[in-house]
Amino acid sequence: MANFFDDNDDLRWYFDHGLDWDPIVRLAEWNFRAEGGPETVAEGVETYRDFASMIGAFVAEEVAPHWEQLDRESPALVDGEVVPGERMRLIFERMKQLDLHWMSLPREFGGMNSALILYMITTELLSRGDQSVTTHFGFHGGMAMAMLVFSIREGSSSFDAEQGCITSTRFQDWIEEIGAGESWGAMDITEPDAGSDMAALRCVGEVDEHGDWFVSGQKIFITSGHARFHFVIARTEQAAVGSEDDAYAGLGGLSFFLVPAYEDTADGRTRYATVDRLEEKMGHHASATCAISFDRSPAHLLGQRGEGFKYMLTLMNNARIGVGFEALGLMEAAYRKALAYARERPSMGKTIDQHEMVADLLDEMRTEIQATRALAMHAAWHEEIATKLELARDHMPELAPVPADEIDAEIIKHKAAARRATPLLKYFAGERAVEHARRCVQIHGGNGYIKEYGAEKLLRDAMILPIYEGTSQIQSLMAMKDTLAGVMKDPQKFVRELAQARWRALSARDPLERRVAKLQVIAYDATQLLLRKTATDKVRSLSDKPMARWSEAFLKDWNPKRDFAWAMLHAERLTRILVDVQIAEILLAQAQAHEQRRELCERWLDRAEPRDRFLLDEITTTGRRLLADLARKRITDERAAAE
């Protein structure tokens, strides 16, 4: 039998060697205080491995073979309700039978209590089979876990340290309903006039005299938007008239809600939100992408008023890591499809996988898949530990696998690591998934353009990955902002780390360590260059201000839309360098601990070194003409507006 887990040596390496399972299992099992779970870390990992193998077989045998039918059968909107395609329905009936939606939910609510990183690995396995199935699956157990996390965060859950369990939580009935496969959730953020610009959201949350909340407005591009449960971000606070500095004018005026879209009773279904339409998409044909309207729909406020953006980030951060694993599965599918075809296609006396150019394409695809998986595992591992250590600290610190006086420092460390890795993963995985799918088409030649081979479907499905859950450009701006802000916050640390990297590039005994250090120097040089250009332009902008105000204006009066033009122009180039460096660091650590990983690290460096030298040259030499044109246009527009 085919099995997408058992046939993947690199993925299985993480179960055997690549992940430090000890804190993951101990945190999942409340340091083995909980009843009914594994009694050792090894037993927990073996359970996870069995589950991954079971899912790998399910996807290979019951999802992947039906890609044509899934692509052909789009959902339909019938009398206001979404009807899935027949194959999609059968697959999710089978998932329900296998209890897949219970995977990460606590045992006390009927779940399997598996680690969240296993949930992410499942995302990769499913995505290798079909993207539509993957996206819809993510809005089942993932949304139930979000209900639990939000309830814990707002203080509406109770814990029993003696038993090592959660005794109650605010949305327990709904969590169990999702776990049973009867319902699912959706994440409603985007609006017709507000995508990445969250401050422009117009959906409104209102409270009546009884303290009951209602949400009104439209949301679009909602994946699995025919869900019963919707996490909705809406504006509840209004800024003072004419005051752009009011905290409520932007993100501070947003709140987060859980909104049931309908209620089923013996008399039928009562709807509180309507599905306006289903989008006709380039790819993901079996997945429902909806426009949803709320009209004073009864809602449940999560946390406090004005905390909407913070709660939304919790969902988005995990979703972005999930997209990294989703992209990874598609990359694996594209590579294996291209390799299988190339090994059978003869041309000029040999199969095309033996032609140097095609062999080079395939070698780079294999290297990038393994590199992406390394970054994805790193991001997911740190995110899970940070989240669960916070829960332990706040509710059952005596059961944490870390001494109480060390928990805060550990949380800060893991949060910082996850924050650094997440936008890099989302950026790189999404972009490379598109390129891998395109290469799969190219290696198939004319056959790749024909639907029956499946290569063009991979390309259509891949095109959304650099867009949803935050575009590649948004990820680049986040990575750039965090990088420059870190230097500005502690310039002495930056100078010290740059000097240390230069020294390691010359003196490290391990040749791989020297090569990685040289990449780090390129990243430091690019960062330093962007800061220098930003500061230089800022100094020039002070010429129209009294000299007595120069110090204040330089240190405080920063306009992100104007003063960071150089950094914003080159943010994507800087992000590519940062990706290369972080992956190189991860692979170096693996190589130093496991000899068999040295070859992968060498392959990655062979690709990254010339690429990053080129990117640094682009950052150094390009952009002045374009920025000058934009500055002239801005001045012209400002003058026209003033007149």
Buried (B, 14 or more C-beta within 10 A) or exposed (E): EEBBBBEBEBBBBBBEEBBEBEBBBBBBBBBBBBEEBBEEBEBBBEBBBEBBBBBBBBBBBBBBEBBEBBBEBBBEBEEEEBBBBEBBBBBBEEBBEBBBBBBBBBBBBEBBBBBBBBBBBBBBBBBBBBBBBBBBBBBBBBBBBBBBBBBBBBEBBEBBEEEBBBEEBBBBEBBBBBBBBBBBBBBBBBBEEBBEEBEEBEBBBBBEEEEEBBBBBBBBBBBBBBBBBBBBBBBBBEBEEEEEEBEBBBBBBBBBBBBBBBEEEEEEEEEBBBBBEBBEBEBBBBBBBBBBBBEEBBBBBBBEBBBBBBBBEBBBBBBBBBBBBBBBBBBBBBBBBBBEBBEEBEEEEEBBBBBEEBEEBBEBBBBBBBBBBBBBBBBBBBBBBBBBBBBBBEBBBEBBBBEEEEBEEBBEBBBBBBBBBBBBBBBBBBBBBBBBBBBBBBBBBEBBEEEEBBBBBBBBBBBBBBBBBBBBBBBBBBBBBBBBEBBEEEEEEBEEBBEEBBEBBEEBEBEBBBBBBBBBBBBBBBBBBBBEBBBEBBEEBBEEEEEEEEEEBBEEEEEEEEBBBBBBBBBBBBBBBBBBBBBBBBBBBBBBEBEEBBEBBBBBBEBBBEBBEEBBEEBEEEBEEEBEEEEEEEEEEEEEEEE
